[in-house]
Structures are given as C-alpha cells and as structure tokens.
Amino acid sequence: MLAKIVAELGPWSWWVAGLVLLAAELIVPGFFLVWIGLAALIVGALSLLFWDSAFWVWELQAILFALLAVATTFAGRRLTLRNAETDEPFLNQRGASLVGRTATLHEPIREGHGRIRLDDTLWQVMGPDLPVGTQVKVVSCHGRDLKVEPI
C-alpha cells in the first residue's frame, strides 16, 4: 500500500506527509510531531533530487525517514530543553524545596531516624539522636528523607 501511494504521488508524497504532520501538531497536544514532520520534509527534499535514481526505492526512503524522525526528535528535544527556564525550579522536587527550613521534632530521632511536621505533612528525617521538641534545620534531601541537624 505504501509503495502504491509513493508511486502515485512521486516525490511529493513526503511533502504531503510532512505538511500533514505539521498541521497535526496544531491539533495534538505536545511538541513532537513537528520533528517527525521535519524528517518527512527532509526525505521529500531528497526525493526531489534522487527520484529517478535506481537506488532511491521506497524501502530506502522509509528507513531514512525513520532514522531522521528519531534524530530530529532527539535534536529538537535537546534544543527545547536547553533553553527551558522556569519560575518554579522545585515544582516536582518538594523535598528539595524544604532545604533551609526549620521545624520542631514531632517524634524523637532514635538510631538516626525520626519525624518532623512541616506545613501539613509528616516527613521522615535522618540525623543525630535528639528528643521530641528539638528545633532542627533541614540541611539536605535524599529521596523522601530529609537530613536535619539541631539549631
């Protein structure tokens, strides 16, 4: 079926596919179809150059498109993430956002483990053995556990 479509539309089949993918980018949430559409347009440009060549069969075109789609997607992701800045650097890192805060021990630290209450959450803490009611400062975060030291 793919061979028939490519044969009927000629080198323009890749241009049509690329433009359809770019148009679909406007409808589908996310930002990935633009890179796949770009890969189709590159194959379309190469098809204009090599269409009459014996080596430019539809299987080679499909393989080249697949490779270019992966390459342009990775390159596009790298390009967009490199310039991404946020006003909420700890948005998905709640534990890291607590570093520097002070709290009172809710449960004593025994054998290196205890609990504090920060805002509306009880947090596991690690640190030196301390009694309930001791004021501590969060100095680092290791997964869900906070490391504390007495003030």
ZIRAHU-V438891 format. One record per residue. RES is the residue in one small letter. PHI is phi as a letter, one per 30 degrees, with the letter a starting at -180 (999 if undefined). PSI is psi in whole degrees, -180 to 180 (999 if undefined). OMEGA is omega in whole degrees, -180 to 180 (none if undefined). Layout:
res/phi/psi/omega
RES/PHI/PSI/OMEGA
RES/PHI/PSI/OMEGA
This chain:
res/phi/psi/omega
m/999/-44/179
l/d/-39/179
a/d/-38/-180
k/d/-43/180
i/d/-45/180
v/d/-40/-180
a/d/-38/-178
e/d/-44/-178
l/d/-18/-180
g/i/-147/-177
p/d/-15/-178
w/d/-12/180
s/d/-39/179
w/d/-34/177
w/d/-42/178
v/d/-46/180
a/d/-43/179
g/d/-44/-180
l/d/-35/176
v/d/-43/178
l/d/-39/178
l/d/-38/177
a/d/-37/178
a/d/-27/177
e/e/-31/179
l/d/-24/-175
i/c/-43/-175
v/d/133/177
p/d/149/-179
g/j/-175/-178
f/b/61/-178
f/b/-27/-178
l/d/-24/179
v/d/-36/-179
w/d/-38/177
i/d/-39/176
g/d/-38/177
l/d/-40/177
a/d/-41/179
a/d/-39/178
l/d/-35/177
i/d/-44/177
v/d/-36/176
g/d/-41/178
a/d/-41/177
l/d/-33/178
s/d/-36/177
l/d/-35/-180
l/d/-42/-169
f/c/12/-172
w/e/-39/-177
d/d/-1/179
s/d/147/-177
a/d/-31/-178
f/d/-14/-174
w/d/65/179
v/d/163/-175
w/d/-29/178
e/d/-42/177
l/d/-40/179
q/d/-42/-180
a/d/-41/179
i/d/-44/179
l/d/-41/177
f/d/-45/180
a/d/-45/179
l/d/-43/179
l/d/-35/178
a/d/-43/178
v/d/-46/-178
a/d/-45/-179
t/d/-33/177
t/d/-46/177
f/d/-43/179
a/d/-42/179
g/d/-40/177
r/d/-44/180
r/d/-41/180
l/d/-44/-177
t/d/-35/180
l/d/-27/180
r/d/-34/-177
n/c/6/-177
a/d/120/174
e/b/150/-178
t/b/154/176
d/c/-2/178
e/b/75/-175
p/d/-22/-180
f/c/27/-174
l/e/-48/-180
n/c/22/-180
q/b/67/-174
r/d/-41/180
g/d/-43/180
a/d/-29/179
s/d/-13/-179
l/c/-10/-180
v/d/130/-179
g/j/-16/180
r/d/156/177
t/c/153/-180
a/a/171/176
t/c/138/-180
l/d/126/178
h/d/-36/174
e/b/147/-178
p/d/154/174
i/d/114/178
r/b/134/-179
e/h/35/174
g/i/-3/-177
h/b/140/178
g/a/-162/-179
r/b/147/171
i/b/160/175
r/c/121/174
l/b/123/-175
d/h/-116/-177
d/c/19/-173
t/b/139/171
l/d/129/-178
w/c/139/171
q/d/136/178
v/b/155/175
m/b/143/178
g/l/-171/179
p/d/153/179
d/e/127/-178
l/b/151/179
p/d/166/176
v/e/144/177
g/j/-5/179
t/d/136/175
q/d/128/-180
v/b/160/177
k/b/135/178
v/d/123/-177
v/c/-23/177
s/a/171/-179
c/b/132/178
h/b/93/-175
g/i/-120/178
r/c/-10/-179
d/c/138/178
l/c/140/175
k/c/131/-177
v/b/162/173
e/b/151/-179
p/d/151/180
i/d/999/none
